[in-house]
Amino acid sequence: MDDLIASSGVAYRALTNPSFMDNILRQAASIKNQGMFFSPIAGDGKRPSVTTRDIAAAASRLLLDASWNGVSEVPLLGPKDLSFNDMAEIISDVIGKQVRFQQITFEAFKARFVSSGMSDAMAQGNTDMAWAKNEGLDNGVKRTKENSTPTSFRQWCHEVLKPAVAS
């Protein structure tokens, strides 16, 4: 879709984002009940992640800026690369309960989507994206001051995840 819009000739900037911190919110129940969260992506690889609120703030800023033209990408990488193991340590510290990351197979990852009602094609698309992230997709852009967003994973855990786990 980005290529189609860009080819139309309109001034266009695409926000290019790695994983969203907010995706971990989907696992609040397993964090609360099992002390674990899961992904097929290896737990030791450091990757960027960003909050949806930082994405929204960047989009609003760009939409209000009429001083540009052309076509470009605007990467948003969060403030620091973290592994899922790093995230588990931070979550543990913030919620006051030991939490660990557990890597699962790609097959199990896909099966969880299908069992929750997602179509096979959509579940496969999500699985393929996770595989690409495991292979380094999110590490393709060099971090700069301009593409680093402000909300840390620790701050996000305090403000978003901890209340969700507590409820």
C-alpha positions in Angstrom: 0.0 0.0 0.0 2.9 2.4 0.8 4.3 1.9 -2.7 0.9 2.5 -4.3 0.4 5.8 -2.3 4.0 6.9 -2.9 3.6 6.3 -6.7 0.6 8.6 -6.8 2.7 11.7 -6.6 1.4 13.1 -3.3 3.7 14.2 -0.6 4.0 11.1 1.6 6.0 10.0 4.6 5.6 6.4 5.9 6.2 5.8 9.6 8.3 2.6 9.7 8.1 0.9 13.1 9.7 -2.1 14.6 7.7 -4.2 17.2 5.3 -2.4 19.5 5.8 -2.5 23.2 2.0 -2.6 23.4 1.9 -6.1 21.8 3.1 -7.4 25.2 -0.2 -6.1 26.7 -2.0 -9.0 24.9 -0.1 -11.3 27.3 -1.1 -9.5 30.6 -3.0 -12.5 31.7 -0.2 -15.0 31.2 2.2 -12.5 32.9 -0.2 -12.3 35.8 -1.1 -16.0 36.1 2.0 -17.8 34.8 4.7 -15.2 35.3 5.6 -15.7 31.6 5.2 -14.1 28.2 5.8 -15.9 24.9 7.1 -15.4 21.4 8.8 -17.5 18.7 11.5 -14.7 18.5 14.7 -15.6 20.3 14.9 -14.1 23.8 18.5 -12.8 23.6 18.4 -10.7 20.5 18.3 -7.0 21.1 15.7 -5.2 19.0 14.1 -1.8 18.9 10.5 -1.4 20.1 8.2 1.6 20.2 5.0 2.5 22.0 1.9 3.3 20.0 1.5 6.6 21.7 5.0 7.7 20.5 3.9 6.6 17.0 0.7 8.7 17.3 2.7 11.7 18.5 5.1 11.4 15.6 2.2 11.0 13.1 0.4 14.1 14.5 3.6 16.2 14.3 4.2 15.1 10.7 0.6 15.7 9.7 0.8 19.3 11.0 4.1 20.0 9.3 3.3 21.4 5.8 7.0 22.4 5.2 7.9 19.2 3.3 7.2 17.4 0.1 8.3 14.3 -1.7 8.3 10.7 -0.4 10.2 9.4 2.6 10.2 6.9 5.4 10.3 8.0 9.1 11.6 5.2 11.3 10.6 5.3 15.0 12.8 3.0 17.1 11.9 3.6 20.7 14.7 4.8 23.0 16.8 1.6 23.4 17.2 -1.8 21.9 16.1 -4.6 24.3 15.9 -8.3 24.1 12.8 -10.2 25.4 15.0 -11.4 28.3 15.8 -7.8 29.1 12.1 -7.0 29.0 11.3 -9.9 31.4 13.8 -8.4 33.9 12.2 -5.0 33.6 8.7 -6.3 33.9 9.7 -8.3 37.0 11.2 -5.2 38.6 8.2 -3.0 37.8 5.4 -5.4 38.8 7.3 -6.9 41.7 6.9 -10.5 40.5 9.3 -12.8 38.8 8.5 -12.9 35.0 10.4 -14.8 32.4 10.3 -14.9 28.7 9.6 -18.3 27.0 10.4 -18.9 23.3 7.8 -21.0 21.6 7.9 -22.6 18.1 6.6 -20.8 15.1 4.0 -23.6 14.7 2.7 -23.0 18.2 2.6 -19.2 17.6 0.5 -19.7 14.5 -1.8 -22.2 16.2 -2.5 -19.6 19.0 -3.8 -17.2 16.4 -5.9 -19.7 14.6 -7.4 -21.0 17.9 -8.4 -17.5 18.8 -10.4 -17.2 15.5 -7.8 -15.6 13.1 -7.9 -16.9 9.5 -5.1 -19.3 8.5 -3.7 -16.7 6.0 -3.6 -13.9 8.6 -2.1 -16.2 11.2 0.6 -17.2 8.7 1.2 -13.6 7.9 1.8 -12.8 11.5 4.0 -15.9 11.8 6.1 -14.9 8.8 6.5 -11.4 10.2 7.8 -12.9 13.5 10.2 -15.1 11.6 11.5 -12.0 9.7 11.9 -10.2 13.0 13.8 -13.2 14.4 16.1 -12.9 11.4 16.9 -9.3 12.1 14.2 -7.3 10.2 13.9 -4.7 12.9 17.6 -4.1 13.1 17.9 -2.7 9.6 17.9 1.0 10.6 20.7 2.6 12.5 19.5 4.3 15.6 19.9 8.1 15.7 18.6 10.9 17.9 15.9 11.7 15.3 14.5 8.2 15.1 14.6 7.4 18.8 11.3 8.0 20.6 11.0 9.0 24.2 9.0 6.4 26.0 11.2 3.7 27.6 10.0 0.2 28.1 10.3 0.7 31.9 8.1 3.8 31.7 5.6 1.9 29.5 5.5 -1.0 32.0 4.8 1.4 34.9 2.1 3.3 33.1 0.4 0.6 30.9 1.4 -3.0 31.7 1.4 -2.9 35.5 -2.2 -1.6 35.8 -3.3 -4.2 33.2 -1.6 -7.0 35.1 -3.0 -5.8 38.4 -6.6 -5.8 37.1 
